[in-house]
């Protein structure tokens, strides 16, 4: 005899999910539709009407305006920021968790203070420092501030994850003669790979969508990034909306794919902030 299911449908949750899906889906659908029409058709029909002309010429328009180079520069900044931030944050978090002296505790508090400092508040000192170092109008000038402002949150997340590593594991490896570097490589990184993946994704999203640092520290056309390249669609008396939408759509594809395939690690890593 089949047992009758007692699970009731949650109509309220379904309705809220549908509303949320509409809120998210309508702008994305509008962006896709507008990016596949001509500028004249968009101006004639208006933003609320469905376009009558569809074309893929905006893809060629995006390529002609130098976006492949902008993508390449953005990819270099993104990968460089992830590698440098992890190379600095992981040993720092390991030292903070493993050390019991006041210096490690004070360093952790100093990093946490960085969470309260907005980039706009220190942009002038940053500009002077970058200029004095001879890094102005280089990709490194964007990578270094991006890493610096990512470190507080990254170290907070990694410290929480490393506190979950069993102390017995450290003691067992110490009895085998392992040093701090070997413990970090052989024990900490494999156990905390979920949190490391999460912060890597977080840094990548921050670097890819960065605007203020490229705006301040990049001047030449050959060093421009995607976010600055969107300004090339601004004309004297208006904006090429279909071309801009195609550029935004193509620039969002890597971020969308990254979030789509790695969202589980990102959510799991952020949920572990603070540790036990």
N, C-alpha and C positions, 0 to 999 in steps of 0.2 A: 504494500500500500504506500502510495507516494505521500510524503509529508508536505503539508501546505507551507509555503514560504511565509514567514512573518515579517520579512523586510518590506518596508513601505517606501515608496518613492519620495524623495525630498524635493517637492515642487519648488519650494523657495530657493533652495540652492541651485536648482536647474535654471530658474528664472534669472537669478543673479549672474550665473555663469553665462547665460545667453546675452544678457545686457553687457557684460564685460567683453564677451567675444565681439559684439557689435562695435563697442567703443574702440577696441584694438583693430578690428578688421577693416572698418570703413576707411580710416586714413591710409592704411596700407593699400587697399584696393584702389582708392583714389590716386595714390602715388603711381601705381602701376599703370592705370588707365591714362593719366595725364602724360606719363613719360612716353607713351606710344602714339601720341598725336602731334600734329604740327603746331607751331606757335600761332599761325593765323587761325587755324580751326579752334584753338583754345581761346583766343581773344574773341572770336565771333560767337562761340557757344557759351562762354563763361564758365566759371569754376564749378557751378552746380549742375551743369548739363552734361549728358554723355556726349563725347566727341563723335563726329560723323566720319572723320578721317583717321586712319591708323597707319603708322609708318615706323620703320626701324632706323630711320635716318639719324635719330638722336644718339644712337650708339656710335655711329661714325663721328658725329659732332663731338661727343665726349672724348673720343680717341684723338681727334684733331686738336683739341684744346690742351693736350699734354697730360691727360689723366693716367696713362700707363706709367709715366715717370713719377707722377704724384703717388700712385699706388706703391711703386717700388720704394720711394723714400719713406712712406708710411710704414711699409713692412719692415724696413731696416730699423726704424725707430721702435716699432713694436717688439721685434725680436730682441734688439739690443737692450731695451728697457726690462724685458722679462729676465734675460740672462743676468744682467748686472744686478738687478734688485734681488733675485734669488741668491746670487753669489754673496751678497752683503747681508741679507736678512737671515738666511739660514744659520750661518755661524753665530750671528749676533743672538738669535733666539736660543740657540743651543747653549751659549755661554750664560745667558740670563737664567735659563732653567736649571743648569747644572751648578752654577756658582751660588754660594751662600753669603758672599761678602756684600758690603754696602755699595760697592762700586757697580755691581751688576744690577742691584735694585734701583740705584739712582739712574743708571743708564736706561732702564726700562721706563722709569717715570719720565725721563727726558723725551724718549720716543713717543710716549703717550701725549705729551704736551703738543707734539706736532700735529695731532688730530684737530686741535683747536685753531690752527693757523691757516687761514685761507691763502691761496696763492696770490690773489689780488693784493693782499696786504703787504707782500714783500717783493712785488714785481720789480720795483725800482732798484733795490739792492741787488736783486738777482741780475738785472740788466747790467749794472755796473760790474759785478763780479765776472759775468760771462764776457763782457767787453775787455776787461783787464786781462783775462786769461787768453784772449785772442781766439775765442770760440764763436764769436758772433757770426751769424749766417752759415752755421754748420749744423749738421744733424745731431752732433754730440751736444750742442747747446740746448736741444730739446730733450735729449735722452736723460741728461743729468738732473734737471729739475723734476722731470717726470718720475724718476727713480726716487729722488729725495722726498717727494710728497706722497709716494706710495709706501715708503718704508714704515711709517708708524702703524698703519692698519695691517700691513703684511706681517710685521713682527708681532703684533698683538695676536693675530690668527695663528701664526706658527708657534708662538710660545704656549698658547692654549693646547695646541695639538701635541707638542713635545712633552707637556706635563702628563699626558696620557700614556707615554711610554713607560712600561713597568720598570721600577728601580732595580728589580732583581736582574733584569737584562743587562743593565750597566755593570752591576756587581759581578755577574758571571763573566762578562767580557773582560772586566778589569783583572779578574783572577787568571784569565787566559793570556794576560799580558798586553791587551789591547790599549792603545792610547786614545786620546780624545778624537783625533782625526779618523782613526779606524772605527771608533764607535759611531761617529757622525755618518760615515759612509755606509757601514755595514748594518747598523741597527736603526739609527734615527730616520734616515731617508726612506728605507723601505716601509717602516711602520707609519710614517707621516706622509706618504705619497699622496693621499687624498687631499690633505690640507695644502701640500705643495702645488698640486694641480689646481686647486681652487684659487690660490693667490696668483698663480701664473695666469689664469684666465682673467682674474680681476685686473692685473697689471696690463694685460694685453688689451682689454676693453678700454681702460683709461688712456693708454698710449694711442690706440687707433682713433679714438674720438677726441683727442686733445685739440684744443683750439687756441687757448690763450698763449701757451708757450711758443707754438709755431708763429702766431701772429706777432709776438714781440721779438723773437730771436731769429726769424727767417726773413730775408729780404729778396734774395735772387729767385728767379723763376725756376732754375734747375734744382733748388733745394725745397721747393714748395711741397706741401703734403695735401692729402685729399680735402681736408676741411678748409684749407685756404684756397684750393682749386675751385671750390664752389663759387667763389667770388667772380670767377671769369665769366659767369653767365649773367653778371650784372651789367646792363647796358647803360647808355647815357640817360635815357628817359624811362627805363623800366628793367624788367628781368625776363629772361627767356625761361618761362616756367617749365615747359615740357623738357627742355634740355637740362634744367636744374634738377627736375624730378628724376630723370634718367641717371644723372650723376649721383644723386643721393641714393637711388635704388641700387646701383652697382657698388657704391661704397659701403652700403649696409649688408651686402651679401656675405662677405667674409665674417662679419660680426654675427650675423644671424646663424651661419653654419657653425661657428665656434660655440655659440650659446646652445644651439640645438643638440650638438653631440656631446657637450661637456657640462650641461646644466646640472646634472646629478652631482658631479664632483664639486661644482661651485656652491650649490645649496648645502651639501653635506659639510664642506669645509667651513662655510660661514656659520652653520649651525653649531659648530664646535668651538666658537669663540669663548674663551674663558676657561675651557677645559674642566677638569673635575674640581 
